[in-house]
Amino acid sequence: MQVSFSLKYRKSNFSNRVLIEKEGEIIIYDKGFRLKGKGATDKGELINFYDIKEFYYKDDQLFFITFGREKYTLNNLGTLFDEFLATIYKVRNEFLLDALFMKQGSLKGEFEGYFDRFSKFNKPINKGKCRIRLYEQSMTIIPETQDVFSINFNFINFHEFDEDEYQLKVVMDDGVNIFVSQLGNDFEFFQEKIINLIGGMYGRIVNDDLKEVFCEFDSGTLLKLAYKMRGGKSVSLKDILKMDKDLAQNVLDLFFEDEGLADKYSALDELTDEYSKFFGVLRDPVTKDGFIRWIMYTIPSNNVVAFTILPKGSSDEGSSDGAEPRPHDTYFFRIIMEKGVPSEKVEDKVLEIDQTLVTLRFAKDPCYKDKRELKNSPFKYAIRKLPFLRILRKSYVGRAHALDPKEWKKQAKEIMEKSKLNS
């Protein structure tokens, strides 16, 4: 796609000193746009959507700020401003859908409607006309002149259809409320699609995933586990015990069959109980071959939450074919808070980690690596813009990765003391 509009633009630094002011044009591409002055010799300046930190408009002017702290003002579009605004938001939202991992699965349908979004404190966030795209595991809301956002089915706490008001209400795990309405004659078809997609998601989790791992348990028990473990989300040992004590023991056997891991995590077991041990299982979302298993411990006494994703096919103890053993890398994160005590904020930290791992398909690098190491990775925009990922990265304390259990415990203890001292 390539569309151009005549306009006037101004570039200034963060002290509001004007660096460039020109009449010219904007040429919009799939991944960004070029601003250039009049004349064939003016090559202009290419702006990539990856480099934009803030993007908004007021009256008949569009503003954006780059991560390099440069400010731009675009105006003088006259009667074409509305068309320009709709065009650039349409292109930018397509970019955001990919860059922020909003497409969860294949596309299953598209509708036109209206949305209202409220915070967990019932304060309005935004609203407006939109396109609604349904994917296998998510619904994306694409407003005409606002940023797109995603409703990941794995993080829906509650949803219901009001057939009198022709409206869908969704409550997310973080407390955000979304209302989708004004679907017209498509309402019943939309309702059917949502019901089938969410029902199908549970069916896949139970029949394709959990039954293979926990084959001796009935579908009813596994459906309870599937509700909690959607997308590989973590489930506390206490919650699994409530479902079935034998299932809980089966989970422990599955995760701690490796004596090396059991030895290492005995150091964390001493500080935790069934409420603060969490487990997640899912079929590998990238390769579809084998399963991802991961463990999380919450330790508010040390102001820390730790998780590890177990290596597939080998362990610290090596394997029968003589392959080199691989470490159980465990990542530690502080519980960041403005006030209160860590135990009150544990739930938020668990949700941060769940959202990050599920959304990014259990990639570990974006959780802790320096942004310079990720500048050429598919996560480079996500680490700048996804709120839960930004907070998680900011709270990173360290990594215990030694092969030797004694050395691993020493590393873990030093990290937890460091977190506790700085809490």
N, C-alpha and C positions, 0 to 999 in steps of 0.2 A: 504494500500500500504506500502511496506517495501523494499527499495533498498539500497545496500551498495556499497561504493567505497573506495579503498585504497588511502590514501593521507598523507600529513604532515600538521599539524596545529600548529598555535602559538596564544597564548592568552596574551594580555598585558593590562596594565591600561592606563588611559588617559595621563599619563606622559611618555608613551612608554616604561615603564619598563616591561620586559618579565616576565610573571608569570608562563606560561606553554609552553613547546615546545615539541611536540611528533610526532613520526611516528605511524600511526594507520589507522583508518577508520572512515567514516561517514555513519551512518545508517539513512536513510530518512524515516520519517513517515508522516501521513496526516497533523498533526498539528505542526510539527517541525522535529528535528533531534538530534541524539546523536553523539558526538565526543568522541572517546576512543582510547587509546594507544594499543599497541600490548600486547597480553597476556590475558589469561582468567580471571585473577584477577582484571584487570583494568575495572571498571564499567563505566568509562567515565563521560561525562557531558551532560545532556539533555538540549537542547535549544528549547524553545517554540517560534513559530513565533510571538506570542503576545509580546515577550520581545525584539524583534529586532526593533531598531530605524532606522538604515540605512543599506542598502543592495545593493552592487554593485560589479562589477568586472573590472579588467584591465589586459590586456595581458592574462596570464594563471593563474591568481590568483583571488580568490573570497574573498571579504572583507565584514564584517558586524560589526556593533556597536550596543550594547544593550542599553536599557534605563538606565542600571546601569553603563554606561560609560566604558564598557569593550570592547576592540577591538580584533577582531579575523582575522587571515589570513589563508586561506586554499589554498594549492598548491601541487605541486609534483604529479599531476594526469596524466602527460604525454599525450599520445594520447587519453585518455578517458576524457579530460577536457571538450570538446564540448558536449559530451553525458551527463556528470555530470551536466553541466550548464543548459542544456535543461531540465533535469529531475528535478532539484531542483527548477527552476523557474516555471515549470508546477505545481508542488505541492504547492509552495508558492502562486501562483496566484489563485489557487482554494480556498486557505485559505482567501486571500484578498477579493475575490468575496463575501464571507459570512460576514467576519469581518467588511467590510466597506459598507455593505448594497447596493451592486451594482446590485443584482438581484431584479428587480422591476416587480413582477408578474411571471407567469409561462413561462418556456422556449418554444419558438416558432420556432426556427431554428438555424442552425450553418453553417458557411461558412468559406472558407479560402481566404485571400486576402492580401492587403498591405495598410498601413496607413501612413499619414503625419499629424503631429499636429503642429500648430503655435500659439504663444501667440497673445493677442489682439494688440500687437505692431508689428505683422508679423515676429516675431523672431522664428526660428525653436525650437521646444521643443524636439521632438523625431520622429522616423519613423521606419518602418521595416515590415517584414512579420508578419502575425498575424492570429489568429482564431477570428471570429466574431460571437458572440452569440446574438440572438435577443430574448428579453423577452417582455412581454406585454407592459411595459412602459419604457424600456431601451435597449440600445445596448452596449455590453461590447466588448472592444478591448483587446485581449489577445496576446501580442507579445511573440515570442519564448524565448527571453532572456532579457526581460524588464518587469517592473511591469504593471499589468493589469490596465485599467482605464475604466470608465463608461460614457456613453452619456445618461443622463436621458431625456426622451422625454419631460418631463414637463419644462425643461430649455433650449429647443431648440428655438432660436430666428428666425432662417431661415434655410431652407434646400432646395436643388435642385439637380436633376440628370442631368448630362451632358451625353447624349446618344452618342455623337460623341467620347468623351474621355472615356466612360464606367466608370464613376466616380460619387460618391456621395459627395457633399459638405455640411457640417453642420457648422453653426455659433451658438455658445452658447450664453446665456444671459450675461456671463462674458467676451465675446469678443473672446474667444478661437475658432480657426478654425480647423476643422478636415476634411481630404479628405480620402475617402475609395475607393480603386481601385483594379485592377488586380484580379477581381472575375471570369474571364474566361467565360465559358458557363453558369455560375450561375448568371450572372449580372441581367438578366431580372427577374428571380425568386426572387433574392434579392430585386430588385426594387419593385416588386409586394408586397412582404412581408412588407417592410417598409411603403408603401402607405396604406396597409390594417391595419397595427398596429396603425399608427398615426390616420387614419380615424376612426378606431374602438374606439380609446381612446376618441375622441371627441363625438362619438355617445353615449358611456357609460356615459360620463359626463352630456350630455344634457338629454338623455332619462331616465337614471337610477337614476340620482342625482338631477340636477337642476329643472327638471320638477316636481319633488315631492315637492320641497321646494318653487318654484315660479311657481305654476301650471297655473296661469292666463296669463302668458306671452308666446308669440309664439316662435317657435323653432329658428327662425332667430335671435331674440334678445338674446335668451339663448346661441346660438352658439358664439356670440360675447363675452358674459360673460365667456363661457367655455374656449375660447382661452386665456383669461387673467388669469383664475382661475384654470388652469390645476393642478391636484394633490392637490388642496386646497391652491394654492399660493394666496398671498394677492393682492387685487385690490383697488386702491385709490377710494375714493368717487367721485372725479372729473371724473375719467374714467367711472364710472358707470352712472354718470349724463349725460355724452356724449352719452352713449348707449340708455338710456331711463330714464326720470325723475321719472316716476312712479316706475320703478324698483329700483331706488336709495332710494325712500321713503320706499318701501317694505323691502329693506335691513335694513334700519335704524329701522323700526318697529320690524323686526325679531331679531335684536341684542339687542335692548334696550326696549324690552317688560317688562323686570325686572326693576322696579323703583329703586331698590337698586343700580344696576349697573349704571343706568342713572345718579343717584345722585353722585356716586363716580366719574364717568368719566366727569362730568361737570367741574371738576378741570382741566382736560386735554383739554376739549373743548375750554376753555378760551385761551389756548396757541396755538391752531391749527386751520386749515381751511380745506376745502374739498380736498386740495392737500396732506394733511398730516394725513388724517384718512384712514386706510386701513382695508379691511374685507376679510375673507376667509371662504368658506363653502365646505365641502366634506363629502361623506358617510364615516363613520368610517372605515379606511383601515384594521383594525385588526379584529373587531367583525362583520363588514358589517351590523351592526344593529344601526340605528340612524345616526345622523349627528354631525360632529365636526364643531363648529363655533368659530372663533377666530378674535380678533381685534388687530390692531397695530397703534400706534401713533408715529409720528416722530416730535421731538421737538428740532431742532437745536439750538434754543436760549438758551437751557439748556444743549446742547451737549448730548442729550439722545434720545434713541428709546425705547419704551415700548410695550409689548404685553401681552395679556391674552387669555387663551383658556377657553371658558365658560364651566362650568360643565353641564353634560347632566342629565336632569330629575329633577333637583332641582336648587334652587338659594339661594341668601342671604335671601330671604323673607320666606324660608321654603316651605312646600308643604301642600296640603290638608290632607295628611295622617299623618301629625304630625312629619315627618322626620326632623332631625336636619338640619338647613341651612348650606350650604357650602360657603366658601369665594371665592371671585373673585381674585385669586392670580395673581398679575401683576408683570412682570419681567422687570427690567430696565437695559439698556446696554449703555455704553458710545460709542460715535462715535470716534473711534481711527484714528488718522491721523498724518503723519509726518510734513505736512505743509498745508497751506490753512485754510479754515473755515469750520465748521461742515456742513453747508448747501450744500457744494460741495460734501460731502461724504455720504449724506443720502442715495442715491440710492444704494451704495455699502453695507451699513448696512442692508437695506431692503432685498437685495439679500442674504446676509449672513443668516438672520433669515429664509427667505423662503427656502433656500437650506437645512438648518438644520432641520426644522420641516417637510418638505416634505420627505426628505431622511430617517429620523428616525421615520417616521409615527407618528409625533406629540407627541413624548415622551418629557416631560419637564425636567426630571431629568438630562440628559446629557448637558442641556444648562447652568446649574449653579452649580450643586452639586460637592462637593470636590471629586477628583478622588479616594480617599480612600473609599468613600461611594459606588463607582461604580466598585470596583476592581473585583467583582464577577458578574457584569452585562454584558449583550451582547454588551454594548456600550464601554467597557474598551479600546478596540483598536481604535475605531472611535474617541474617545476624544483625543487620542494621534496623530492621523495621518490625519484626515480630516481637510484641511486647514481652511475652513469656520467655522467649529465647534471650532477649537482651538482659532481663533480670537474672536469668539463670547464669549466663556468662559472667555477669558482674559479680555474682556470688561464688564463683569458683575458687576453691581453696587449694586443692592439690590432688595428686593421684598416687595411690599405692599400687605398685606394679611389680614388686620383687617376686621371683620364682620361689625363693626359700620362704616358708611360712613364718619363721622367726623374724626375718628381715621385713617381710610384708607387714607383720604386726607392729614392728617398730615404726615403719613409715606411717601406718594408719594412726598410731598413737600420737606421733609428732604433728600430723595434720590436724587431728581433733583438738589437741592442746592449743595449737595455733588459732583455730577457729574459736575456741572457748575464750582465749585471752583477748581476742579482738571483738568479741560479741558485744 
